[in-house]
């Protein structure tokens, strides 16, 4: 499935930065650009919004192709929005953080990111809007927290893609990354700072392309992944991403079975066959503990970071799962 301006509805998103809990926040919107106010408070016809919460790094440009593919799969009938993690995207020069400690003292940490998404939904989405929540990786943990903390939300379905919702530090990637993220991440800051000042944009773009190519993607690399990766040349964005990841290692331990059981009929889990962040045994454990749940295993070899090369394929999967629910 191609994503082009000539196929179906327009796939050019509305992109904006807003302040949320004091942090500049990048938002991508396909379809409607406003979903709060008259018509979204229960007085008009019901509206449905697909809301994407990313993994880490939480840079929305990684998800452009996925969001566009999903929006087009539904022929533009439903709006698709995505919100970056606080502090993971370089804001415009005229938009600075004005964080108030009373809002959240640690908005860049894992719990702060949960509150950041809750605040966005309160401030920008009307109370009558029906939601399809889509999470990727740590975004799945955030969705479970939202379901637990905001039971009043009108959530139709939550799709959890490659969900890191338990035992992160015990996973194969977690065993390698935990000491790096928790004790050695500060060593990465000086070289990132030097690169951000010394390299021109063209050189940064080339370096990002080479890094993605070296990771095994080759020509399949989504072009949006290169532009998204440029945010990580900002030492502030890179530091916020690694800081959040360090908290993930220690805080995402026990699976929240109570919340999962309470919302089981509204959850879809999608695990990878060779995912080093949530290995296949986590899938088998979930199937065993929740036999009535909708727990699926990808058999197509799609990587955990699916946005790098398989966005349209996953968008088609999500469309096929959700379309029957929305009839």
C-alpha positions as CSV (number, residue, x, y, z in Angstrom):
1,X,0.0,0.0,0.0
2,X,1.5,3.3,-1.1
3,X,1.0,6.5,0.9
4,X,0.6,9.2,-1.7
5,X,-1.4,12.4,-1.9
6,X,-3.4,11.0,-4.9
7,X,-4.6,7.8,-3.2
8,X,-7.6,8.4,-1.0
9,X,-7.7,11.3,1.4
10,X,-4.9,13.8,1.9
11,X,-2.0,12.3,3.9
12,X,-0.3,15.6,4.7
13,X,-0.6,15.9,8.5
14,X,-1.2,19.0,10.5
15,X,2.0,19.4,12.7
16,X,2.2,21.6,15.7
17,X,4.0,22.2,19.0
18,X,1.9,22.8,22.1
19,X,2.8,23.2,25.7
20,X,1.7,20.2,27.8
21,X,2.7,20.1,31.5
22,X,5.0,22.9,30.6
23,X,7.0,20.9,28.0
24,X,7.0,21.7,24.3
25,X,5.2,18.8,22.7
26,X,5.1,17.8,19.0
27,X,1.7,16.7,17.8
28,X,0.8,15.2,14.4
29,X,-2.8,15.2,13.3
30,X,-4.4,13.4,10.3
31,X,-8.0,14.5,9.8
32,X,-9.6,16.9,12.2
33,X,-7.3,19.4,13.9
34,X,-9.6,20.2,16.8
35,X,-11.6,17.7,18.9
36,X,-12.6,19.7,21.9
37,X,-15.4,22.3,22.4
38,X,-18.9,22.4,20.9
39,X,-19.7,19.2,19.1
40,X,-17.2,17.1,21.2
41,X,-19.0,17.4,24.6
42,X,-21.8,14.9,23.9
43,X,-24.2,17.3,22.3
44,X,-23.4,16.3,18.6
45,X,-22.9,13.0,16.8
46,X,-20.2,10.8,18.4
47,X,-16.7,11.3,17.1
48,X,-13.9,8.7,17.1
49,X,-10.2,9.5,17.5
50,X,-7.2,7.2,17.0
51,X,-4.6,8.3,19.5
52,X,-1.0,7.1,19.1
53,X,1.4,7.0,22.0
54,X,5.0,6.2,20.8
55,X,7.8,4.1,22.1
56,X,11.2,5.5,23.1
57,X,12.5,7.7,21.5
58,X,9.1,9.3,21.4
59,X,9.6,11.3,18.2
60,X,6.4,11.5,16.1
61,X,8.2,11.7,12.8
62,X,9.1,8.0,13.2
63,X,5.4,7.3,13.0
64,X,4.3,9.5,10.0
65,X,4.1,6.6,7.6
66,X,2.3,4.4,10.0
67,X,-0.2,7.1,10.9
68,X,-0.8,8.0,7.2
69,X,-1.3,4.4,6.3
70,X,-3.8,3.9,9.1
71,X,-5.7,7.1,8.2
72,X,-5.9,6.1,4.5
73,X,-6.9,2.5,5.4
74,X,-10.0,4.0,7.0
75,X,-10.4,6.3,3.9
76,X,-10.1,9.4,6.2
77,X,-13.2,8.5,8.1
78,X,-11.5,8.8,11.5
79,X,-8.9,11.2,12.7
80,X,-5.5,9.8,13.7
81,X,-3.4,11.8,16.1
82,X,0.0,11.2,17.7
83,X,1.8,12.9,20.6
84,X,5.5,13.0,21.2
85,X,7.0,12.3,24.6
86,X,7.9,15.4,26.6
87,X,11.4,16.6,25.7
88,X,12.1,14.2,22.9
89,X,11.7,16.6,20.0
90,X,13.5,19.8,19.2
91,X,11.0,22.6,19.5
92,X,10.9,25.8,17.4
93,X,13.3,28.5,18.7
94,X,10.4,30.7,19.8
95,X,8.8,27.9,21.9
96,X,10.6,27.3,25.2
97,X,9.7,25.2,28.1
98,X,7.9,26.9,30.9
99,X,7.5,24.0,33.3
100,X,5.8,24.6,36.6
101,X,7.0,22.2,39.3
102,X,3.4,22.2,40.6
103,X,2.3,20.6,37.3
104,X,4.7,17.6,37.6
105,X,8.2,17.8,39.1
106,X,9.6,15.1,36.7
107,X,7.7,15.4,33.4
108,X,10.6,13.8,31.5
109,X,10.5,10.7,33.7
110,X,8.3,7.7,33.0
111,X,5.5,8.7,35.4
112,X,5.8,12.2,34.2
113,X,5.2,11.0,30.6
114,X,2.1,9.2,31.7
115,X,0.8,12.4,33.3
116,X,1.9,14.3,30.2
117,X,-0.4,12.1,28.0
118,X,-3.3,12.4,30.5
119,X,-3.0,16.1,30.5
120,X,-3.0,16.3,26.7
121,X,-6.2,14.2,26.5
122,X,-7.9,16.5,29.1
123,X,-6.9,19.7,27.4
124,X,-7.3,18.7,23.7
125,X,-9.9,16.0,23.4
126,X,-13.5,16.4,24.3
127,X,-15.0,14.2,27.0
128,X,-17.5,12.6,24.6
129,X,-14.9,11.6,22.0
130,X,-14.5,7.8,21.7
131,X,-10.9,6.7,21.6
132,X,-8.9,4.0,20.0
133,X,-5.6,4.1,21.8
134,X,-2.5,2.7,20.0
135,X,0.7,2.2,21.9
136,X,4.1,1.0,20.8
137,X,6.7,-0.4,23.1
138,X,6.7,1.7,26.3
139,X,3.6,3.5,24.9
140,X,1.7,0.3,25.8
141,X,2.7,0.7,29.5
142,X,1.5,4.3,29.3
143,X,-1.8,3.2,27.9
144,X,-2.4,0.7,30.7
145,X,-1.6,3.5,33.2
146,X,-4.1,5.8,31.4
147,X,-6.8,3.1,31.6
148,X,-6.2,2.7,35.3
149,X,-6.0,6.4,36.2
150,X,-8.8,7.7,33.9
151,X,-11.6,5.1,33.8
152,X,-14.0,7.9,32.6
153,X,-12.4,7.9,29.2
154,X,-14.5,6.5,26.4
155,X,-12.0,3.9,25.1
156,X,-13.4,1.6,22.4
157,X,-10.2,-0.4,22.0
158,X,-6.5,-0.3,22.9
159,X,-3.9,-1.8,20.5
160,X,-0.6,-2.6,22.2
161,X,2.1,-3.2,19.6
162,X,5.3,-5.0,20.8
163,X,4.3,-4.2,24.4
164,X,7.0,-3.6,27.0
165,X,4.8,-3.9,30.0
166,X,6.8,-6.2,32.2
167,X,10.3,-7.4,33.1
168,X,12.1,-4.9,30.9
169,X,15.5,-5.2,32.7
170,X,15.2,-9.0,32.5
171,X,14.7,-9.1,28.7
172,X,17.7,-9.8,26.4
173,X,18.0,-6.1,25.4
174,X,17.3,-5.0,29.0
175,X,20.2,-7.0,30.4
176,X,22.6,-5.2,28.0
177,X,21.1,-1.8,28.2
178,X,20.2,-1.5,31.9
179,X,23.8,-0.8,33.1
180,X,24.4,1.5,30.2
181,X,21.2,3.5,30.7
182,X,21.4,3.6,34.4
183,X,25.1,4.2,35.1
184,X,26.9,5.0,31.9
185,X,24.5,7.2,29.9
186,X,26.3,10.4,31.0
187,X,29.3,9.4,29.0
188,X,27.3,9.8,25.8
189,X,26.4,13.4,26.5
190,X,29.8,15.1,25.6
191,X,30.1,13.5,22.1
192,X,26.4,14.2,21.3
193,X,27.0,17.8,22.3
194,X,30.1,18.1,20.2
195,X,28.3,16.5,17.2
196,X,25.3,18.9,17.6
197,X,27.6,21.9,17.3
198,X,30.3,20.7,14.9
199,X,28.3,19.0,12.2
200,X,26.2,20.8,9.7
201,X,22.7,19.5,9.0
202,X,23.8,17.7,5.8
203,X,26.5,15.8,7.8
204,X,24.0,14.9,10.5
205,X,21.6,13.6,7.9
206,X,24.3,11.5,6.3
207,X,25.4,10.1,9.7
208,X,21.8,9.2,10.7
209,X,21.3,7.5,7.3
210,X,24.5,5.5,7.7
211,X,23.6,4.5,11.3
212,X,20.2,3.2,10.1
213,X,21.7,1.4,7.2
214,X,24.3,-0.2,9.4
215,X,21.5,-1.5,11.7
216,X,20.5,-3.9,8.9
217,X,17.7,-1.8,7.3
218,X,19.5,-1.0,4.0
219,X,17.3,0.5,1.3
220,X,14.1,-0.4,3.2
221,X,14.6,2.4,5.7
222,X,11.7,4.7,6.0
223,X,12.9,8.2,4.9
224,X,10.9,9.7,7.9
225,X,13.2,7.7,10.2
226,X,16.2,9.8,9.1
227,X,14.6,13.1,9.8
228,X,13.2,11.8,13.1
229,X,16.7,10.7,14.2
230,X,18.0,14.2,13.8
231,X,16.3,15.1,17.0
232,X,18.7,12.8,18.8
233,X,21.6,15.1,17.9
234,X,20.2,17.5,20.5
235,X,21.8,16.6,23.8
236,X,18.6,17.6,25.6
237,X,16.4,15.3,23.6
238,X,18.9,12.4,23.8
239,X,19.4,12.9,27.5
240,X,15.6,13.0,28.1
241,X,15.1,9.8,26.1
242,X,17.9,8.0,27.9
243,X,16.7,9.3,31.3
244,X,13.2,8.0,30.6
245,X,14.6,4.7,29.4
246,X,16.6,4.3,32.6
247,X,13.4,4.6,34.6
248,X,11.7,2.1,32.4
249,X,14.3,-0.5,33.4
250,X,13.6,-0.2,37.1
251,X,9.9,0.7,37.1
252,X,8.5,-1.7,34.4
253,X,8.8,-4.9,36.3
254,X,5.6,-6.7,37.3
255,X,2.8,-6.9,34.7
256,X,-0.3,-5.0,35.8
257,X,-2.6,-8.0,35.7
258,X,-5.4,-6.2,37.6
259,X,-5.7,-3.4,35.0
260,X,-5.4,-5.9,32.1
261,X,-8.1,-8.1,33.5
262,X,-10.4,-5.1,34.1
263,X,-10.0,-4.0,30.5
264,X,-9.3,-7.3,28.8
265,X,-12.2,-7.0,26.3
266,X,-10.8,-3.7,25.1
267,X,-7.2,-4.8,24.7
268,X,-5.3,-6.3,21.7
269,X,-1.7,-7.4,22.3
270,X,0.7,-7.9,19.4
271,X,4.0,-9.6,20.2
272,X,7.1,-10.1,18.0
273,X,8.5,-13.5,17.2
274,X,12.1,-12.3,17.8
275,X,11.7,-9.3,19.9
276,X,14.6,-8.7,22.3
277,X,12.6,-6.2,24.5
278,X,9.5,-8.4,25.0
279,X,10.7,-11.9,24.0
280,X,8.3,-14.6,22.8
281,X,8.1,-16.3,26.2
282,X,6.3,-13.1,27.4
283,X,3.7,-13.8,24.7
284,X,3.3,-17.4,25.9
285,X,3.0,-16.2,29.6
286,X,0.3,-13.7,28.5
287,X,-1.6,-16.4,26.6
288,X,-1.5,-18.7,29.6
289,X,-2.6,-16.1,32.1
290,X,-5.3,-14.5,29.9
291,X,-6.7,-17.3,27.8
292,X,-9.7,-15.2,26.9
293,X,-7.6,-12.2,25.8
294,X,-6.9,-11.1,22.3
295,X,-3.1,-11.9,22.3
296,X,-1.4,-12.2,18.9
297,X,2.0,-13.2,17.8
298,X,3.6,-11.7,14.7
299,X,4.9,-14.5,12.4
300,X,6.2,-12.2,9.7
301,X,9.5,-11.3,11.3
302,X,8.6,-7.7,11.9
303,X,11.1,-6.0,14.2
304,X,10.3,-4.3,17.5
305,X,11.1,-0.9,15.9
306,X,8.6,-1.6,13.1
307,X,8.4,2.1,12.2
308,X,11.8,1.8,10.6
309,X,10.7,-0.4,7.8
310,X,7.3,-2.0,8.2
311,X,4.9,0.9,9.0
312,X,2.4,0.2,6.3
313,X,2.2,-3.5,7.0
314,X,1.5,-2.9,10.7
315,X,-1.0,-0.2,9.8
316,X,-2.9,-2.7,7.7
317,X,-2.9,-5.2,10.6
318,X,-4.4,-2.6,12.9
319,X,-7.0,-1.6,10.4
320,X,-8.1,-5.2,9.9
321,X,-8.4,-5.7,13.7
322,X,-10.3,-2.5,14.4
323,X,-12.6,-2.1,11.4
324,X,-15.1,-4.8,12.7
325,X,-15.3,-3.0,16.1
326,X,-16.3,0.3,14.5
327,X,-19.1,-1.1,12.4
